Amino acid sequence: MRYQYKCIGIDMPLEHIFKVPYEVGLVINWLLGFIMVCLLYLLWRVYRKHYVSTWTTKCVARITVLLALSIMGAQIQIGGGGVALDSMPGFFAAGYFGFIEGVTVCILGCIASHIFGGLIGLIPIIWTSYPAMGLAAGLYAYTYRRFKSPLNCVLAIICAILVNTFGCLIPIAFVLGGLAFLVVWTPVLLYAATLNTVLATILIEVLKRFRRTI
């Protein structure tokens, strides 16, 4: 017996595996979102013990410029399926400048992407993507500084990809279709997260080597 998956217009026998009532799914969605907010705060406390990262005028200026680039990147579609370069400036900021810049740009860039993408009506459900993106950027910033090259690049990319992909999708899946939603969107978001983090890491390494030669 096949089940009609109405959310994205496909017919799949997966919906019943991960299916919960809408109200329960919404509660789980919000609970997971708040858990990610708490994890982001704890990560910020750990980061501050090892590295200096404070709000300054220069920091705000960086965030403003990189947020504009993030909004522009959201309009650059690569390979179809909604894959864009909206989070690359955020991951670049996390690795090159630090925790505050990276997390802020990633979160605000994700919000702007949803607004310009016409997803305002879904924000009560998809808001969990914001702490997930902040957590991905925060882990990228921490692991990139915590370990030596080239291990830092590899670990930062892996952590950011996993948190970006599953941190964004799993809370939403409890409301919008369960396992079928994950099966359809996980490859797309994995591709997008990999593209953005790898390009950001390459840009960081190129700029660092360029600065050493000056």
N, C-alpha and C positions, 0 to 999 in steps of 0.2 A: 504494500500500500504506500502510495506517495503522498506527500503533504505539500499543499500549495504555500509557497513562501512569498507572501504578498508584498513585503517591505521593499524588495528589490526586483520583483517580477520574475522569479525563477521557480521551477518546480523541483524540490529536493526532499529526500527522505531523512533530513537531519533535524528538522525543527523540533521534533518531539524529544530529542536527546537532551537538549539544554534549555527546555522551555519551562518558564515559571510565569505565574500570573503577573499582569502588568504592574499592579501596585507593589507586589513583592520585589519585582525586578527594579522598580524605581527606588525603593528603599535600599536595596543592595548597591545600586548605582551611586547613590549619594553617600552611602557608608564607605565604599571604596574610594570615592573622591576625597572625603575627609581624612581617610587613612593616608592617602598620598600627600595631602597638605601637611599632616603631622610629620611624615617621613622627610618632606622637603625642609621643614623647620629644623628637624634633628640634623639633617645633612649640613644645613647652614651653620649650626652650632659647631659641628665637627670641623668644618672648613675654616671657621674663624680661629680655631685653636692652632692651626698650622700656617695659615696664610693671611696676609693683610688684605682686606677688601672692604672699603668704606664708600659711602655716598659723597661725591665731590661734584663740582661744576663740570670738570672734565668728564667724569663718569656719565653725567646726564647728557652731555653733548654727544658722547659715543653712542649712547642708547638711542638718541633721537635719529642720528644718521643711519645706524644699523637697522632700526625699526622701519625707516623709509625703504631701505634696501630689501627688507623682509617682505614688505607689502608689494614692492615691485617684483620680487622673486615669486610671489604667489601667482602672478600673471604669466609666468614662464612655464608652460606645460611641456613636459618631456615624456614621450612614450605613451601618452594617453592615460586613461584611467584616473585622472585627477592628480597625477604625480607632478609636483612643482618644487621650486627651490625656495620655498617660504621659510624653512627652518635653518637653512645653511648659514645666514648671517648670525643667528642666535648661537649655533654651535661654534662658529668662528669666534664670536665674542667670548664664549665660555673658555675656549682654549687659549686665546691670545691675550684677553684682558682680565678675565676672572669671573667669579661666581655671580656677582650682582649683575654685571652687564649681560652675561649669557642667559641667566634665568629670566631676567626682565624682558629681553628682546624675544626670547622663545615664547613666553606667555602672551605678551602683547601682540606678537606677530600671529600667533594662533587665533587670538580673538579677532584681529583685523581680517584674517583670512576667512573666518566664519561670517563676519559681517558683510564683507564684499562678495562672499559666495552665496548670499541669500539664505543663510542658515540661522537667522536670528530666532525664528520660532522654535528651533530645536535646542537652544542654549540650555534650558533646564535639564536636558538629558546629556548633551555633549560637553557640558562645562567641565566634566572630569578630564577632558583632554588638556585643560590648562595646567593643573598641578602635575599631570603626567609629563607634559613637555618641560615644565620647570624642573621636575625631578631628573629627567633625561639630561638637560643642560647642566644641572648641578653635579650629577655624577660624572659627566664629561669633564667639567672643570676640575673636579677633585682628582679623578684618576689620571688626568693628563699631567698634573703637577706632582702627584704622589709617587709615581714610578719613573724610572729612567727610560730614555729612548733606546730602542723603538718599542719597548713593551708598553710604554704609556699610550702611544698612539693606538695600538691594537686593543688594549683594554678599554680605552675611552670610547672607541668606535663600537665595540661589542656591547658595552653597558648602555650607551645611548640608543643603539638600534633596538635592543630588547625592551627597554623601558618605553621608548617612543612607540613601538608597535603594540605591544601587549598592554601597556598602561593606558593607552588611548582606546583600544578596541574592547577589552574584556568588560569594563563597566558598562559600556554602551550595549554590548551584546545581551546583557540581562534584560534590556528593555526592547531592543529592536531585532529580535529574531534568533537569538541563541547561537548554536553551533554553526548553523548555516551562514549567519552573518560573519563569523570568524573565518570560515572556510573561504568565503568570497573575498573578504577584505584584507586578510593577513598577508597574502603575497603582494598585494598592491602597496600596503604600508611598509612592508619589509623593503621593497624596492625603493620606495621614496626615502625612508630613513637611511638606508645604506648610501644612496646617492648623495644626500645632503651631508651626512657625517663624513664620508670619504672626501668629498670636495672641500669641506671646511678644513679637514686635517691637512690636506695637500696644500691649501692656501696658507695655513699657519706655518707649516714647515718651510715653504718657499720664502715667506716674509722674514722668518727668523734667520734663515741663511743669508738672505739679502742684507739684513741689518748687520750681520757679522762681517760682511765684506766691505761695508762702508767705513 
